[in-house]
Amino acid sequence: MDIKIENGDIVLNENGSPVTVSGIEQAVQQVNIALKARAESFVYDRKMGIKDSFDFSENNVEKKIEALLNECLVHTGVYAKVDYIAGGDNITIGLVLNDGYKDYFTEVVVNG
């Protein structure tokens, strides 16, 4: 279970307490943070984020992305697979997340 983050801020409920996410919603949040945040820049968890930009023209970049994401998701029971990578200046990564029961599709837009 994680604290819900939207637009870089912690989401609070009507009582002022942090809203939490779990399951597939938690996994989607984690893959977004893992692919968009620079390493050590995410104040809520300094271990999350990428150290270097990906070279999207490189062979097997999909496998490198999957390895990063599945390392981030190891304790969630969710597995990530890259469906496609598209774009120029802004790269869109289509991902299929599976929680052991069902596939969920999400897209993450990152700078190239």
Sequence and secondary structure as in RCSB ss.txt:
>XXXX:A:sequence
MDIKIENGDIVLNENGSPVTVSGIEQAVQQVNIALKARAESFVYDRKMGIKDSFDFSENNVEKKIEALLNECLVH
TGVYAKVDYIAGGDNITIGLVLNDGYKDYFTEVVVNG
>XXXX:A:secstr
 EE EETTEE B TTS B EE HHHHHHHHHHHHHHSBTTT TT TT SBSS   TTSTTHHHHHHHHHHHHTTT
TT EEEEEEEEESSEEEEEEEEE SS EEEEEEEEE 
